[in-house]
Amino acid sequence: MFGVSMRTLISPSLAPFSLHLPKPSLFSTALRFSSLTTSTISINNRSPTNAPPSAISTRKLQTKATAPLSFTTPGEIHVVVGPMFSGKTTTLLRRILAEKETGKQIAIIKSNKDTRYCTESIVTHDGEKFPCWSLPDLSSFKERFGFDEYENRLDVIGIDEAQFFGDLYEFCRQAADREGKTVIVAGLDGDFKRRRFGSVLDLIPIADTVTKLTSRCEVCGKRALFTMRKTEEKETELIGGAEVYMPVCRSHYVCGQSVLETARAVLDSSSNKHDVVASLL
């Protein structure tokens, strides 16, 4: 009795309950062991210095192997669009010459379909000329220019009459993203039916800048956004100048198309009548 009283005096807060504490169950012991194991693993993961030197060296080797061998600073893509006679070639030439004045190596490409003025030069409607590469497609340019010259010296590429190149998008994306070139593209965004022309518009999502030029309506002098065809040919690609096309505003495009359609209908009707008369004679 005296022993019990002494234990109570020494630890009064624990004495009444010490005889009734539950024994730890197997489940609770397992939980504590699992928690301890998890904690130990996470600590080891946060302490890479505890890993053996061979593991660290392996990680370094893997990092070096997956890193790119070289890095080329990405280039740029600038798109200039508008109707005919809006100064697209003039704008392209002005930007190219500005790049040349800063010491950049330049080259200009145009489609060999454009035979209006000179096959080996781009020519503005004002008569300005500049030597160019006249090609059927853009994929052949590197070989013609020289692979080493292209990779190590060429900085800026100008592309005129871009609507005629079927491989325009892929060439420009590769040149700017992978090869660090600045590409300046000039071309028609729409045809005489006001529908997309070629793949020039495909460049807009990957372009750094897009410039939409306008001309002057040949009928009223207002801002012209569209190109009207004066002749009866219906194919999309018809090479020609002022004798075939003219820039017009929206109002005169709509009215003009109606007039042209009426005139063509009259001509067709007249032609049919002449055929009938001729057959009767």
C-alpha positions, 0 to 999 in steps of 0.5 A: 500500500505504501508502495502504491502511494509513493508511485502516485506521489511521484507521477500523479497524472499518469498513475491512475491510467497506467494500469489501463493503457491498451496494448498496441495492436498489430494494425497500428504498429504496421501503420507506424512502420509504414509511415516511418518507411515512407518518411525515410524514403522521401528524405533520401529522395531530397538528399541527392548527396547521399546517393553513390557517386556512380548514380550521380555521374550516370545522371550527368551523362544522361543529361549531356546525352539528351542536351542539344549539340548546338542551338541556332537563334530563331529567325523571323518571318514577315509577310506583306500582302495586298491586291495588285498594284499595291506596292508589295514588291516595292515594299519587299525590295525596300526591306531587303535593301535595308537589311543589306545596308546593315551588313546582312547577306541577302538573297531574293527568290521569285516564281519562274511563273512570273515572266512579265518583266524579267526572268532573272530580276524582280521588277517593281511597277515603277521599273526598279530592278534587283537580281533574284533566283527564279525558281519553280519551287523553294525546296531547290533553293539551297542546292542552287545557292550552295548548301555551305553558303546558305548555312554559314553566310545567308542571313535574309531571304526575300520571296516575291510572288509567294502565292505561286510556291506550293512549299511556301509554308514548310520552307519559311517555317524551317528557315526561321525556326531551325536555321535562323533566317529572316524571311520576308514574303510578298504576295497576293492574299486573294485571287480575282474572286476574293478567295485565298490564293496559294498558301500565303495566308498559312504563314500568318499563324507563324509570322512575326509581322503581317502588313496589309497594303492597299492600292487606289481604285481605278474607278473612284480613287478610293482605297482599293483592297481587291483585284478585278480581272478585266478579261473572261479567263476563269483560271486562277493563275493568269499572269498579267499586268494592267491589261488584265487586272485592276485594283478596285474598292469594295463598292466597285468590285461588287458593281463591277462583277455584276457588270462583267457578268452581264457583259459576258452573258450578252457576249455569249448570247450574241455569239450564240445568235451568230452561230445560229445565223451562220448555221442557217446560212 
